[in-house]
Amino acid sequence: SVFCSDKTGTLTKGEMTVQDLVVPLPGGPSEGMQVFNREEGTQIFGVKHRETLADIALCGLLNNGADIKMEEGKEIFSGSPTEVAILHASTEVHGGSSAMRSTKSKLENDKIFEIPFNSENKWMLTIHGQPSRGSVFAVLKGAPDRVLKFCTVSKDGAAMAKVEATMADLMAQARRVLCIAKRNIRANEMPDNAKFEGTCPVDCNFPMRDFELVGLYGIEDPPKEGVAQAVLKAQRAGVKVVMVTGDHPDTARAIAKRINILHGENDLESDQLHGAEDFSVITGVMLESRVPKTDNFTDDESPEIVEWWKKATQHTRVFARVSPIHKQVIVQAYQKYGYNGIGDVCAMTGDGVNDAPALKQAEVGVAMGIRGTEVAKDAADIVLQNDDFSSIIDGIEQGRLCSANLRKSIMYTLCSKVPQFCPTIAMVFGVPEALTIAQVLLIDIGTDIWTAIAYAFQPAESKLMARTPRHPRLVKLADWGVGVYSYCYIGVLQAFFCWLMFFQVPGLVDIWYNQGTGPYSDEQEHTVTMGKTIYYWTLVIGQIAAAVSTTTERQSLITYCLPNVMLNVAFVFEVVLGLVSIYCSFMHTPFDTAVLPIDLVLKPLLALVSIVIIEEVRKAIFRALEEQGKCGWCLDTNAGAAVPGSDDSGSEESGSETNEESESSTEGGKRPLLC
């Protein structure tokens, strides 16, 4: 019912490209920021701006974890996608890889210390220069909110306002923004013997203040093709798609809107979020004070935290600036407080070592096969070979289809048990034996088993992915509705027609009145055998009617037809075997059958036509009720939980095929009035 997905590489291509280089105007950030974009056509940063962009390009080269290697005469960039994107842009501005290598090899640019990027700091720091000559400078690059607080610009309100406005413009274009700053370290600020140490601002033995803002990188990671459509498909199926990312909230929000996780004002998701704007996007900072007291949420959590998480699991579609540990907490919250307090069934994607706890926690952990680490793959339940979110949604559809077909197969198999059992009860009241054990076995093993297996090849109904999820804690795959459908509905219809045809045999009524269950004369024995044969034959035809009826749960056969070739072959086999049992003498003795006149062979077709027509009428009534929100499992649009109702037709999701308009139209959710 909930799918928590990482952004980079799953929802987006994971192919980072620096589209914007932003530097302060000559007068400094207080004068404003100027944005340089790639030129149209060439898609490179203009040569005429190289001098202006020289400083941000140099810092991007020096403070970088990526590298360029030559393989088979080609330049290959290696490293994290973000670092590669910055190195690629900086190399372009700098004049190519040769110029880049020349610059990095200069003594004044020699790297003497580094604090690598980590999820706690969210920045990377490098120190370069020649300590012996007193010429040392530090370059700091990372998340703007973390880097800017070390910069002098943070002390100037007007300058900060202009920087933040520029960042907001970039993030509105779904850019991931990184900030880079520089600081000269004077001789009296250097540690003894120029031995730089530290891992965070608190324990560094050099000053972490008064950095000068060098500029901003606007990095684009475009959404993968088909993701936007896949998200809509999941939402129509009642699955909440939630983005969990370490990006800035504004960037995450922009990407979420592009791929339909967040919608416009008139869309279904916006209606659900109306009045809950504070919960549409949640940041990691907001989660810090709301993590569970122990390893997981318990019933001892404070009422404020419980209420907050209930609202978050109901309304939130984007979690931004989260750390890997937050991912596990988010999954736990959905499992505890989602689905209106019942608990969501949660899937989670991940690719890193730190994602393993969240993948393990989720009911379905999905690791990336291409980008994923071995630790993530070991922790996951599914490894996605193509790292494509659309494939996961296709997997949900296939899972629903398998569930639906299994349910249909169960319903079909159970239908014949009523007419098989009725003759035993009838004999108590003196009715001649209507069905033998051998005939029951001939139906169960000779025909039903092959038809039941053929359901595995049943194509999906048109609105399979328009149903809300079947929550396993509320409705089982084979619930009491299956029994009602098979035993109290189709099975009863089959039994009615079997008995109707049984007493069509001339003389059977007299035998019942006069002789009961025997003993019989030879002529009476033949009459009873004919009765058994037509009862058996009518049951075979009735099972074909049951199979035709259960090929769909809501959709009309007029539009669905009979597309399952294997099922059609099974129908032919049933008919042929039945006719062989009637007209081939070698079958008469073991199965106690007899030759029937042609009129008695054709009369049971009434059962086929009648059962199919009755079932078509029932489906039409249910479709009409579902369109009014009065039947089936309807998604509660406010609570995000399915409301239980019995489903006689046996939907594998016990879900309604209600369209999006009706799902969003009822304030407070819908309640089933009839199922």
Protein Blocks (a to p, Z undefined) as FASTA:
>chain_A
ZZcddfehplmnoiacdfbdcdddfkojknopcdddddehjlpacfklmmmmmmmmmmmm
mmccbdcddeehiacdeddfklmmmmmmmmmmnopjklmmmmmmpmklpcfbdcdddfkl
opacddedjfknopacddddddfklmmmmpmklmmmklmmmmmmmmmmmmmnopacdddd
dddddfklpcehhiagdjbfklpcbdcehiacfbdcdddddddehklmmmmmmmmnopac
ddddfbdfklmmmmmmmnomaccfkbmklmmmgoplmmmpccfklmmmmccfblbdcfkb
cfklmmmmmmmmmmpcbdghiafklmmmmmmmmmmmggnhnopadddddfbfklmmmmmm
pmbdcddfklpcfklmmmpmbdcfklpaklmmmmmmmmmmmmmmmmmmmmmmmmmmmmmm
mmmmmmmnopacfbdfklmmmmmmmmmmmmmmmmmmpccdfklmmcccddfklpcfblfk
lmmmmmmmmmmmmmmmmmmmmmmpghklmmmmmnonopcdfklmmmmmmmmmmmmmmmmm
mmmmmmmmmmpmkbcfklnmpmblklmmmmmmmmmmmmmmmmmmklmmmnopadddfklm
mmmmmmmmmmmmmmmmmmmmmmmmmmnopgcjdddfknopacddddfkopaklpafbdfk
lmmmpghiaadfbZZ
